[in-house]
């Protein structure tokens, strides 16, 4: 049985979702019902699970109640969008400033500095766009591989019996199956 730092048993509501949309709706509902983002976790990637458990899993249901299964913290779609924006914006900004700075440092006219900055910024944005698409593809692949194994598992840490019941109600309301609490 899992325990926290105070040696108090940790109980979790667990559910399996068949679509990304219903998973996200349940998470949004949990967050708006005073559950903390830190109380939510998802199954780690397929490779991490197989490495930790030492075997390949066929179905998601094999993992729901296994305390050794590696999990990852829930990351919102907004946070993924923010990361993609940063991956596009940062290389663009750095390239534009560097190119403009070099043009000014070598004594070029202001128009040349602006042109160099714009050209380098565009190149930086393209590089950032490629990096952002890699992040988006990685996230999509992560979701797809779990759906191929039977669904998306969501674990919700609960504080007490009332918290457990509220979590189970919310999960069931959003078309989750195999909704239960384990310790």
N, C-alpha and C positions, 0 to 999 in steps of 0.2 A: 504494500500500500504506500502511496506517495505521501510525504509529509513536508510541511513548510519549515522555515527556520525555527519556529516555536514548537516543532514536533507535533503540531496539531494536524490530524489527517486532512488531506486536501480532497475535496469532492468536486466533481465536474459533471456538468450536463454535457452530453455528447449527442451529435446528430449527423446524419449524412444527407447531403443535398445532391440533387440530380442536375442542377443547372447553376451556372455562375450567378445568374440573375436572382434566383431564390435565395442563394447563400448571401448575396449582398443585401437583399431586402431584410433578411433576418438579422444580419449584423447591424444594419442601420437602425432597426427596431430595438435591438439590445442596447445600442449606444444611446438612443433617445430615452431608454427606460432605466437610465442610471447605472448600466453596467460599464465598467471601465475597459478601454481598449486593451490594457495590460492583462485583463482576465480572459481574452480571446486568443486562441491559437489554432493553427491549421497544421496539417501534416507537412513535414519537410519534403523536399524533392525525392523522387524515386531512388536516385543513386544514394542519397544520404540514408534513407530508410534501409535499403538493402545492405549498405555497409555497416550500419549500427546493429541490425538484427542478424546479419550473417546469412541471410537467405532472401530469395526473391519472393515477393508476395503476389498472389493472384487477384484477390478481392480485398477491397477496402475494409469490409466487415471483419477481416482477420486482425485488423490493427486498432479498432475502436477502443478496446479496453486494455491494451497492452501498455503497461507503464514504462516500458523501455523504448517505445516508438519515439523517434525524434520529431519534435514539432518546431514550428516557427511562429513568431509573433505575427498577428494580423497587421498587414500594411494596406492602408486604404487606397482606393483607385486614385484619389486626389493626390496622395503622396507619390504614387508612381508617376502621375502627370507632372508633379513638381520636379521630380528627378529628371524626367525627360526634358522638361523646359530648361533645367540647369545644364544638362548635357549639351543642349543646343546653344544656350546663351553664353556659357563660360568660354568655350573655344572661340566663339564669334568675337566676344569682347576682348579677350587676350590677343587674338590675332590682329584685330583692328587697331588696338592701342599700340601694339608692338610695331606694326608696319608704319603707322602714322608717326610714332616716336622716332623711328629710324630715319624716315624721310625728313623730319624736322632736324634731327641731329646732324645729318650730312649737308644741311643748308639748302634743302630743296624748297621750292615755293609752296605756299599753303595749299594751292590746288593739288599739287602732287601728293602732299600728305593726306589730304582728304580722299583722293583717288586710291592711294595705297591702302588707307584704312578701310575704305569700302570694299575693295577687292579682297583684302585679307579677311575682313569680317565675313564676307560671303563664303570664302573657302572654309573658314572656321565653323560657320553655321552648317555647311554641308557635312563636315567631319562630325560635328555634334549631332546632326540629324541621323547619321549612320549609327552612332553610339546609342542614341535614343531608340532607334528601331530595334537594336539588339536587346535593350532592356525590355521593350514591349514584347518582342518575340519570346524572350526567356520566360516572361510571366505567362504568356499565352500557352507556351509549351508545358509549363508547370501545371497549369489548370487542366490542360487537355490530357496529360498522362494520368492524372488522378481520375478524371471522368472515364477514361478507358478502363480503369480498375473498378469502376462501380459507383463513383461519386466523390464528393468533396466533404471531408470530415471537418467539423467545427467542434472544438472543445471550449466550454465556458466554465471557468472556475467560479465556484459558488461559496458564499460565506456562511449560509445557514439554510434551513429547510424552506423558508419563505423565498429566498433567492433561488433555490433549486426549482421550486414550483413555477416561479415567474419565468425562469430561463426555459423550462420545458414547454410552457404555454406558448412562448414567443417562437421557439424553434418549430413546434408542431404547426403553428399558425402559418408558417411560411413553407409548407409542403415538405418539411424534412421527414425522413423516415428513420426508424430505429432510434427514436428519441428516448434517452434514458439517463440516469445518473449513476456514476460509479465512483469508487473511492480508491 
